[in-house]
Amino acid sequence: MRLGLRLFLGFFLIVGLAAFFVVRVFVDEVKPGVRQAMESTLVDTANVLAVMAAADLKAGRIGEGGFARHLEQASRRDPAARIWDVPKHGIDLRVTVTDARGIVVFDSRGQDLGRDNSRWNDVYRTLRGEYGARSSPESPGDEPATVMHVAAPVFDPDDSGRLIGVLTVARPNRSLEPFIEAGQRRMLGQGAWLIGLSALVGVLVTAWLSHRIGRLARYARAVAAGEPAPPPPSRRDEIGDLGQALEEMRRRLEGKAYVEQYVQSLTHEMKSPLAAIRGAAELLQEPLPEADRQRFARSILEQQGRLTETIDKLLALAEVEQHGWLQRREPVELGTLLEEVAAAAEPGLASAGVELQLELPPQPLRANGDRFLLRQALTNLVDNALAFAPRGSTVQLSLRVEAGQAVLRVLDRGPGVPDYALERVFERFYSLARPDGRPRSSGLGLPFVREVARLHGGQARLANRDGGGAEAGLSLPLG
């Protein structure tokens, strides 16, 4: 199971269970809460009606007096009320009055007159000066359908300390069911929204964490594969700290391996010039003809120049290879850049006896990148062309658009590249012999061009031309 799914399920499980228990508690509290509220209302109603019935009960006309008539009129009323979207069209109260012995002397429904209710908890406790209430089945054997009875003492209106009866107000609990169900539906609906919102938050949090962890995983895979990759963005949290730790580890590991690799390469390349310098120096210590002395001295200078070139280009290549991304980007007008490279190459062109032909498109082309690195890469390509171009020939420097990219090309009419060398020309320290017998180059120019192209999201290429010569190219995304 993937980490993102685990995070989501864990988050949803925790929040979902919490929401479930919270909603369950609220739902379980709805029914007793509503019944408690109804009991409180019945207490108020019973005590108000007890005061209103006292005069008729004392006078012995509780069944025919004004109290009975008023209750009869109220029972026929239609409240036409709508409570929580539940319609109410009748009065659900039943009123009974007993005398001081607990015998029913009034029943608003006329059913239990003369019955001894003194054993019922509501009347029994009220006659003893306590709060009396009970909940009984509506009919014998019908346990789920119950009626709540709340009683209040009826005192003599002329002697408030003398108890003359008990008034009980009864209301079926089923009359509350619509309100209880409505309340439960509302709470369940809100709970469903809460769980849904929790799931959405869980998805967003999981996606955010998975995205950031996935970015770290992709970065780690790129580092393991030896591919250049920008470091994870710096953020002030644990994942940001982990990304910075990975980047620091990569730098240290790559730095160590990089130094070891380059020390080995540099040592290998320095052996031949140093051997030549040592041999010439040993011979110069002996008596020699002036011509031989001059020749050995020139050899020392040539080998020293070769060492200096190798070290300088190696440092330049190391700098671009160590960067997995461009340190700076700016819009670069490529036509102007080619003109600068052509102007800088004029002394070399004159020395080699070669002309330079510059071909630019009519419209300006731009790329986003490092102007210095691009100029240095093009200079390397032009230098390579001059090294192999025969005297009196022409080197072409062109710019055009191909497949949505800017393509910069340097073309010469030299001997071209042998087939066996085409796959190796971009390797470090690999170089070909010059046609005029001059020493080989350091073999670091084309690897430098390839790294600059990579940093700019482009490609470097070298191929043979039809009719002889070589074509070196550098493609860049248009800015």
Disulfide bonds with the S-S distance in Angstrom:
none
